[in-house]
Amino acid sequence: MPGKGDAPVLPGARAVARHVRISPMKARRVVNLVRGLPAKEALTVLQFAPQAASEQVYKVLASAIANAENNERLDPDALLVSEAFVDEGPTMKRFQPRAQGRAYRIRKRTCHITVAVEAVAPAAPRKAAKKTAPAKQAAPAEAQSNTEGAE
């Protein structure tokens, strides 16, 4: 997969759902929730999100994870949602009859949902740093030597 510019290309995969029958603005609200999250955490967020679009975004994200696992042989636990965006699809135009022979246009909007995941190194568990007493004593000694040189 060619990268943009000279940036190193990280291994990853993507999935696209086209002609999804939901408004792009409503889908963007959901996609913004998961952009930049680890893939497993993003699935959990989408599973419990109350928006109707979360089901469609969940399916696309699950597909991207499956693509990375099966096609690229990547560990699903080490995936991050690197890109997630929604484009506007074709709009279906319908008409609603109104009073006195008029007709109002109804726009049934569709969108294209794209989610890309990339592999990142799994974060090692952090250990508490040990504080040593000599390091604390060295700092005031350096401060004294700096003040003596200023005189």
N, CA, C and O of each residue as an XYZ file, in Angstrom:
604
protein
N       0.848     -1.180      0.000
C       0.000      0.000      0.000
C       0.892      1.241      0.000
O       1.567      1.489      0.999
N       0.923      2.031     -1.079
C       1.782      3.208     -1.137
C       1.323      4.285     -0.161
O       0.128      4.502      0.035
N       2.295      4.947      0.440
C       1.980      5.971      1.435
C       2.076      7.360      0.851
O       2.555      7.544     -0.268
N       1.622      8.329      1.604
C       1.680      9.719      1.170
C       3.028     10.304      1.581
O       3.424     10.211      2.743
N       3.712     10.890      0.645
C       4.975     11.538      0.955
C       6.037     10.535      1.350
O       6.095      9.428      0.814
N       6.887     10.935      2.304
C       7.972     10.081      2.766
C       7.637      9.378      4.070
O       8.513      8.747      4.660
N       6.403      9.467      4.537
C       6.030      8.868      5.812
C       6.086      7.343      5.698
O       5.693      6.778      4.677
N       6.581      6.677      6.758
C       6.615      5.216      6.713
C       5.198      4.646      6.729
O       4.314      5.159      7.415
N       5.003      3.584      5.963
C       3.685      2.976      5.854
C       3.539      1.904      6.926
O       4.330      0.962      6.980
N       2.533      2.048      7.772
C       2.255      1.038      8.781
C       1.302      0.005      8.195
O       0.427      0.355      7.403
N       1.458     -1.255      8.570
C       0.551     -2.276      8.043
C      -0.861     -2.063      8.563
O      -1.059     -1.711      9.726
N      -1.832     -2.276      7.700
C      -3.216     -2.074      8.104
C      -4.174     -2.544      7.033
O      -3.771     -3.111      6.018
N      -5.443     -2.300      7.275
C      -6.487     -2.694      6.330
C      -7.623     -1.697      6.440
O      -7.663     -0.880      7.359
N      -8.558     -1.774      5.482
C      -9.694     -0.875      5.524
C     -10.935     -1.578      5.001
O     -10.860     -2.620      4.350
N     -12.074     -0.980      5.302
C     -13.353     -1.496      4.823
C     -14.243     -0.312      4.488
O     -14.178      0.736      5.132
N     -15.081     -0.495      3.464
C     -15.971      0.571      3.016
C     -17.381      0.002      2.872
O     -17.573     -1.067      2.293
N     -18.353      0.720      3.400
C     -19.763      0.390      3.175
C     -20.338      1.506      2.320
O     -20.333      2.671      2.719
N     -20.831      1.146      1.147
C     -21.345      2.154      0.223
C     -22.861      2.117      0.192
O     -23.480      1.075      0.408
N     -23.450      3.278     -0.081
C     -24.903      3.433     -0.217
C     -25.651      3.036      1.054
O     -26.709      2.408      0.994
N     -25.094      3.406      2.189
C     -25.761      3.126      3.466
C     -26.911      4.109      3.608
O     -26.720      5.313      3.438
N     -28.093      3.615      3.914
C     -29.306      4.431      3.924
C     -29.448      5.187      5.243
O     -30.379      4.947      6.012
N     -28.517      6.096      5.490
C     -28.567      6.977      6.666
C     -27.914      8.290      6.284
O     -27.033      8.328      5.425
N     -28.334      9.340      6.907
C     -27.808     10.668      6.591
C     -26.316     10.756      6.937
O     -25.906     10.249      7.980
N     -25.501     11.385      6.091
C     -24.070     11.500      6.384
C     -23.784     12.255      7.680
O     -22.842     11.918      8.399
N     -24.584     13.267      7.980
C     -24.349     14.031      9.217
C     -24.550     13.154     10.452
O     -23.797     13.253     11.421
N     -25.569     12.296     10.410
C     -25.836     11.406     11.539
C     -24.743     10.359     11.674
O     -24.364      9.994     12.787
N     -24.232      9.872     10.544
C     -23.161      8.875     10.590
C     -21.852      9.495     11.070
O     -21.074      8.833     11.757
N     -21.598     10.756     10.719
C     -20.351     11.416     11.144
C     -20.290     11.573     12.659
O     -19.214     11.491     13.250
N     -21.443     11.800     13.290
C     -21.474     11.899     14.753
C     -20.937     10.630     15.396
O     -20.222     10.691     16.396
N     -21.281      9.488     14.828
C     -20.862      8.207     15.387
C     -19.400      7.923     15.052
O     -18.652      7.439     15.901
N     -18.992      8.219     13.827
C     -17.622      7.948     13.405
C     -16.631      8.773     14.227
O     -15.527      8.313     14.518
N     -17.026      9.985     14.597
C     -16.141     10.830     15.401
C     -15.885     10.249     16.787
O     -14.886     10.585     17.424
N     -16.771      9.387     17.255
C     -16.585      8.767     18.572
C     -15.417      7.789     18.586
O     -14.739      7.647     19.604
N     -15.177      7.117     17.468
C     -14.221      6.010     17.470
C     -12.895      6.325     16.795
O     -11.961      5.529     16.896
N     -12.781      7.451     16.115
C     -11.542      7.774     15.417
C     -10.389      7.907     16.417
O     -10.478      8.668     17.381
N      -9.306      7.157     16.177
C      -8.131      7.225     17.029
C      -8.128      6.245     18.193
O      -7.128      6.152     18.905
N      -9.203      5.522     18.407
C      -9.276      4.559     19.511
C      -8.678      3.214     19.100
O      -8.602      2.909     17.910
N      -8.250      2.405     20.082
C      -7.904      1.012     19.750
C      -9.139      0.297     19.213
O     -10.259      0.594     19.627
N      -8.938     -0.633     18.302
C     -10.055     -1.248     17.582
C     -11.029     -1.966     18.512
O     -12.242     -1.828     18.354
N     -10.525     -2.719     19.464
C     -11.413     -3.460     20.374
C     -12.239     -2.497     21.228
O     -13.422     -2.730     21.473
N     -11.606     -1.422     21.673
C     -12.319     -0.411     22.473
C     -13.370      0.302     21.622
O     -14.454      0.620     22.112
N     -13.056      0.551     20.365
C     -14.002      1.211     19.458
C     -15.230      0.338     19.227
O     -16.346      0.851     19.147
N     -15.037     -0.980     19.120
C     -16.175     -1.888     18.966
C     -17.095     -1.814     20.180
O     -18.319     -1.823     20.047
N     -16.493     -1.742     21.359
C     -17.289     -1.652     22.586
C     -18.064     -0.346     22.643
O     -19.232     -0.335     23.033
N     -17.431      0.748     22.261
C     -18.104      2.049     22.245
C     -19.298      2.015     21.293
O     -20.378      2.505     21.624
N     -19.099      1.438     20.119
C     -20.175      1.378     19.126
C     -21.305      0.452     19.561
O     -22.472      0.684     19.246
N     -20.941     -0.595     20.286
C     -21.957     -1.553     20.722
C     -22.969     -0.903     21.658
O     -24.144     -1.269     21.658
N     -22.511      0.064     22.460
C     -23.386      0.687     23.444
C     -23.796      2.110     23.085
O     -24.441      2.782     23.890
N     -23.436      2.580     21.899
C     -23.840      3.915     21.465
C     -25.323      3.887     21.097
O     -25.767      2.954     20.428
N     -26.101      4.891     21.518
C     -27.543      4.866     21.263
C     -27.949      5.262     19.842
O     -29.104      5.058     19.468
N     -27.049      5.816     19.047
C     -27.403      6.286     17.715
C     -27.675      5.112     16.778
O     -27.080      4.043     16.914
N     -28.577      5.324     15.832
C     -28.927      4.278     14.877
C     -27.770      3.960     13.943
O     -27.641      2.823     13.488
N     -26.930      4.939     13.650
C     -25.814      4.723     12.729
C     -24.715      3.868     13.337
O     -23.858      3.365     12.610
N     -24.719      3.693     14.648
C     -23.641      2.938     15.297
C     -23.624      1.480     14.842
O     -22.563      0.856     14.811
N     -24.787      0.931     14.488
C     -24.834     -0.454     14.014
C     -24.095     -0.601     12.686
O     -23.342     -1.556     12.496
N     -24.307      0.343     11.769
C     -23.632      0.284     10.469
C     -22.129      0.505     10.613
O     -21.336     -0.184      9.970
N     -21.730      1.469     11.458
C     -20.308      1.745     11.661
C     -19.644      0.549     12.344
O     -18.494      0.228     12.046
N     -20.360     -0.110     13.258
C     -19.850     -1.300     13.929
C     -19.523     -2.384     12.895
O     -18.470     -3.017     12.964
N     -20.431     -2.591     11.938
C     -20.220     -3.619     10.919
C     -19.001     -3.302     10.055
O     -18.228     -4.196      9.712
N     -18.835     -2.027      9.707
C     -17.700     -1.643      8.864
C     -16.398     -1.825      9.630
O     -15.417     -2.319      9.074
N     -16.377     -1.429     10.905
C     -15.175     -1.582     11.719
C     -14.841     -3.062     11.914
O     -13.676     -3.450     11.825
N     -15.848     -3.883     12.178
C     -15.610     -5.322     12.333
C     -15.054     -5.916     11.040
O     -14.204     -6.806     11.084
N     -15.521     -5.437      9.903
C     -15.019     -5.902      8.615
C     -13.567     -5.482      8.406
O     -12.765     -6.264      7.893
N     -13.224     -4.264      8.795
C     -11.841     -3.789      8.658
C     -10.906     -4.613      9.541
O      -9.793     -4.942      9.129
N     -11.352     -4.948     10.749
C     -10.540     -5.772     11.651
C     -10.361     -7.166     11.050
O      -9.262     -7.719     11.085
N     -11.441     -7.738     10.498
C     -11.352     -9.057      9.866
C     -10.426     -9.021      8.655
O      -9.676     -9.970      8.424
N     -10.470     -7.940      7.880
C      -9.573     -7.804      6.726
C      -8.111     -7.776      7.181
O      -7.252     -8.411      6.569
N      -7.841     -7.045      8.246
C      -6.474     -6.956      8.755
C      -6.000     -8.315      9.270
O      -4.843     -8.692      9.084
N      -6.895     -9.033      9.911
C      -6.539    -10.328     10.495
C      -6.339    -11.388      9.409
O      -5.366    -12.141      9.457
N      -7.238    -11.455      8.439
C      -7.190    -12.521      7.438
C      -6.283    -12.207      6.252
O      -5.573    -13.090      5.771
N      -6.296    -10.971      5.777
C      -5.521    -10.630      4.583
C      -4.094    -10.207      4.907
O      -3.161    -10.537      4.175
N      -3.927     -9.482      5.997
C      -2.614     -8.933      6.338
C      -1.921     -9.695      7.466
O      -0.770     -9.399      7.790
N      -2.598    -10.665      8.065
C      -2.054    -11.469      9.167
C      -1.624    -10.603     10.350
O      -0.542    -10.798     10.904
N      -2.467     -9.652     10.733
C      -2.171     -8.757     11.851
C      -2.925     -9.212     13.095
O      -3.971     -9.855     13.004
N      -2.378     -8.870     14.252
C      -3.008     -9.204     15.529
C      -4.163     -8.236     15.772
O      -3.941     -7.025     15.792
N      -5.391     -8.732     15.957
C      -6.527     -7.815     16.148
C      -6.438     -6.988     17.432
O      -7.058     -5.928     17.526
N      -5.675     -7.459     18.418
C      -5.537     -6.705     19.670
C      -4.591     -5.518     19.531
O      -4.594     -4.624     20.377
N      -3.779     -5.500     18.473
C      -2.803     -4.426     18.285
C      -3.235     -3.447     17.199
O      -2.396     -2.754     16.624
N      -4.543     -3.383     16.911
C      -5.033     -2.501     15.852
C      -5.587     -1.207     16.427
O      -6.141     -1.175     17.526
N      -5.423     -0.148     15.655
C      -5.890      1.183     16.027
C      -6.712      1.738     14.864
O      -6.356      1.540     13.703
N      -7.805      2.429     15.171
C      -8.618      3.053     14.119
C      -7.870      4.304     13.658
O      -7.931      5.349     14.305
N      -7.167      4.184     12.534
C      -6.338      5.290     12.065
C      -7.132      6.299     11.255
O      -6.890      7.502     11.347
N      -8.079      5.815     10.465
C      -8.899      6.678      9.629
C     -10.341      6.240      9.727
O     -10.636      5.045      9.709
N     -11.228      7.187      9.828
C     -12.659      6.896      9.793
C     -13.356      8.144      9.278
O     -13.267      9.213      9.881
N     -14.043      7.997      8.170
C     -14.739      9.158      7.623
C     -15.986      8.724      6.881
O     -16.150      7.557      6.527
N     -16.865      9.698      6.654
C     -18.145      9.455      5.981
C     -18.264     10.426      4.820
O     -18.126     11.637      4.987
N     -18.521      9.876      3.645
C     -18.751     10.689      2.448
C     -20.227     10.643      2.086
O     -20.939      9.700      2.433
N     -20.666     11.664      1.393
C     -22.058     11.717      0.973
C     -22.273     10.823     -0.236
O     -21.484     10.848     -1.181
N     -23.331     10.041     -0.207
C     -23.679      9.173     -1.327
C     -24.781      9.798     -2.150
O     -25.123     10.962     -1.943
N     -25.341      9.047     -3.078
C     -26.435      9.581     -3.887
C     -27.683      9.801     -3.050
O     -27.939      9.070     -2.093
N     -28.454     10.809     -3.414
C     -29.686     11.135     -2.702
C     -30.878     10.677     -3.532
O     -30.997     11.019     -4.708
N     -31.757      9.901     -2.907
C     -32.984      9.487     -3.588
C     -34.023     10.587     -3.392
O     -34.220     11.081     -2.282
N     -34.681     10.961     -4.481
C     -35.675     12.032     -4.404
C     -37.072     11.445     -4.494
O     -37.395     10.700     -5.420
N     -37.879     11.790     -3.529
C     -39.267     11.331     -3.485
C     -40.154     12.549     -3.311
O     -39.673     13.617     -2.932
N     -41.456     12.402     -3.587
C     -42.367     13.531     -3.461
C     -43.512     13.172     -2.527
O     -44.028     12.054     -2.541
N     -43.892     14.149     -1.718
C     -44.988     13.999     -0.762
C     -46.125     14.901     -1.231
O     -45.923     16.104     -1.400
N     -47.308     14.347     -1.441
C     -48.417     15.215     -1.846
C     -48.811     16.175     -0.728
O     -48.839     15.798      0.443
N     -49.111     17.407     -1.093
C     -49.509     18.433     -0.129
C     -50.839     19.038     -0.570
O     -51.424     18.613     -1.566
N     -51.295     20.006      0.160
C     -52.601     20.622     -0.111
C     -52.615     21.372     -1.442
O     -51.584     21.854     -1.910
N     -53.786     21.459     -2.033
C     -54.052     22.203     -3.246
C     -53.188     21.747     -4.427
O     -52.773     22.562     -5.250
N     -52.925     20.450     -4.501
C     -52.224     19.885     -5.647
C     -50.734     20.106     -5.664
O     -50.083     19.827     -6.671
N     -50.178     20.597     -4.584
C     -48.729     20.824     -4.542
C     -48.011     19.525     -4.163
O     -48.628     18.563     -3.707
N     -46.698     19.527     -4.365
C     -45.872     18.376     -3.975
C     -44.594     18.890     -3.329
O     -43.954     19.805     -3.847
N     -44.226     18.301     -2.200
C     -42.982     18.667     -1.521
C     -41.962     17.562     -1.768
O     -42.289     16.376     -1.739
N     -40.730     17.971     -2.009
C     -39.660     17.009     -2.258
C     -39.158     16.445     -0.932
O     -38.957     17.189      0.027
N     -38.957     15.137     -0.880
C     -38.332     14.467      0.259
C     -36.996     13.924     -0.230
O     -36.939     13.226     -1.242
N     -35.922     14.243      0.485
C     -34.592     13.771      0.128
C     -34.195     12.636      1.057
O     -34.048     12.835      2.263
N     -34.022     11.453      0.500
C     -33.575     10.293      1.281
C     -32.078     10.150      1.036
O     -31.648      9.651     -0.004
N     -31.309     10.589      1.997
C     -29.857     10.673      1.825
C     -29.177      9.341      2.118
O     -29.644      8.552      2.939
N     -28.063      9.110      1.425
C     -27.239      7.934      1.672
C     -25.807      8.388      1.908
O     -25.461      9.540      1.645
N     -24.972      7.473      2.409
C     -23.583      7.825      2.668
C     -22.682      6.622      2.426
O     -23.142      5.484      2.333
N     -21.397      6.902      2.326
C     -20.365      5.876      2.203
C     -19.493      5.980      3.455
O     -18.908      7.031      3.719
N     -19.405      4.889      4.227
C     -18.634      4.868      5.470
C     -17.329      4.126      5.213
O     -17.341      2.996      4.723
N     -16.201      4.759      5.542
C     -14.882      4.164      5.367
C     -14.168      4.132      6.705
O     -14.097      5.143      7.402
N     -13.634      2.960      7.066
C     -12.862      2.810      8.304
C     -11.563      2.097      7.952
O     -11.580      1.061      7.287
N     -10.430      2.654      8.400
C      -9.124      2.043      8.192
C      -8.486      1.787      9.546
O      -8.535      2.632     10.439
N      -7.887      0.613      9.688
C      -7.185      0.267     10.919
C      -5.728      0.014     10.571
O      -5.408     -0.418      9.463
N      -4.846      0.289     11.532
C      -3.429      0.017     11.326
C      -2.857     -0.622     12.578
O      -3.363     -0.426     13.683
N      -1.797     -1.386     12.387
C      -1.161     -2.089     13.494
C      -0.215     -1.147     14.225
O       0.545     -0.399     13.610
N      -0.278     -1.203     15.534
C       0.654     -0.456     16.373
C       1.261     -1.436     17.357
O       0.687     -2.490     17.628
N       2.414     -1.093     17.889
C       3.064     -1.973     18.867
C       2.216     -1.999     20.131
O       1.804     -0.943     20.611
N       1.943     -3.183     20.682
C       1.156     -3.238     21.915
C       1.896     -2.540     23.044
O       3.096     -2.741     23.231
N       1.179     -1.728     23.788
C       1.791     -0.953     24.878
C       2.151     -1.881     26.032
O       1.336     -2.695     26.466
N       3.378     -1.750     26.523
C       3.823     -2.550     27.664
C       3.227     -1.963     28.940
O       3.046     -0.748     29.028
N       2.918     -2.800     29.931
C       2.373     -2.266     31.177
C       3.399     -1.370     31.866
O       4.583     -1.697     31.944
N       2.922     -0.253     32.356
C       3.821      0.720     32.994
C       4.139      0.287     34.416
O       3.275     -0.190     35.151
N       5.390      0.466     34.779
C       5.804      0.201     36.152
C       6.111      1.532     36.817
O       6.577      2.476     36.178
N       5.843      1.586     38.097
C       6.104      2.825     38.834
C       7.608      3.051     38.899
O       8.360      2.142     39.248
N       8.043      4.248     38.567
C       9.463      4.579     38.604
C       9.918      4.725     40.049
O       9.253      5.359     40.868
N      11.074      4.119     40.344
C      11.610      4.205     41.703
C      12.345      5.526     41.863
O      13.186      5.892     41.042
N      12.019      6.218     42.913
C      12.690      7.485     43.183
C      13.864      7.211     44.107
O      13.730      6.541     45.131
N      15.006      7.739     43.727
C      16.201      7.530     44.550
C      16.558      8.810     45.271
O      16.379      9.908     44.742
N      17.053      8.665     46.455
C      17.417      9.817     47.280
C      18.607     10.581     46.716
O      18.580     11.811     46.761
N      19.673      9.928     46.176
C      20.814     10.696     45.656
C      20.421     11.637     44.517
O      21.030     12.697     44.373
N      19.439     11.288     43.717
C      19.025     12.162     42.627
C      18.421     13.452     43.172
O      18.611     14.521     42.591
N      17.694     13.356     44.286
C      17.119     14.550     44.887
C      18.215     15.432     45.468
O      18.118     16.658     45.417
N      19.250     14.819     46.016
C      20.322     15.603     46.619
C      21.186     16.253     45.543
O      21.762     17.314     45.780
N      21.284     15.650     44.390
C      22.135     16.190     43.334
C      21.545     17.472     42.757
O      22.293     18.363     42.354
N      20.235     17.581     42.710
C      19.607     18.756     42.130
C      19.932     20.033     42.909
O      20.281     21.028     42.274
N      19.840     20.070     44.247
C      20.195     21.305     44.948
C      21.675     21.651     44.803
O      22.029     22.829     44.793
N      22.540     20.651     44.692
C      23.968     20.931     44.530
C      24.208     21.618     43.190
O      25.019     22.541     43.110
N      23.523     21.187     42.147
C      23.660     21.849     40.841
C      23.130     23.273     40.899
O      23.692     24.164     40.262
N      22.071     23.498     41.642
C      21.503     24.833     41.743
C      22.470     25.772     42.469
O      22.581     26.946     42.116
N      23.180     25.244     43.498
C      24.144     26.068     44.216
C      25.323     26.419     43.301
O      25.799     27.554     43.315
N      25.791     25.462     42.516
C      26.926     25.732     41.637
C      26.546     26.755     40.555
O      27.391     27.537     40.121
N      25.274     26.752     40.118
C      24.842     27.724     39.126
C      24.804     29.130     39.720
O      25.145     30.097     39.039
N      24.396     29.251     40.968
C      24.340     30.583     41.579
C      25.715     31.111     41.883
O      25.931     32.322     41.832
N      26.677     30.219     42.207
C      28.038     30.676     42.477
C      28.704     31.192     41.215
O      29.491     32.137     41.271
N      28.400     30.583     40.082
C      29.010     31.006     38.825
C      28.461     32.341     38.364
O      29.126     33.044     37.603
N      27.263     32.712     38.801
C      26.629     33.946     38.362
C      27.219     35.157     39.067
O      27.074     36.284     38.592
N      27.876     34.936     40.187
C      28.393     36.092     40.961
C      29.639     36.677     40.409
O      30.166     37.642     40.963
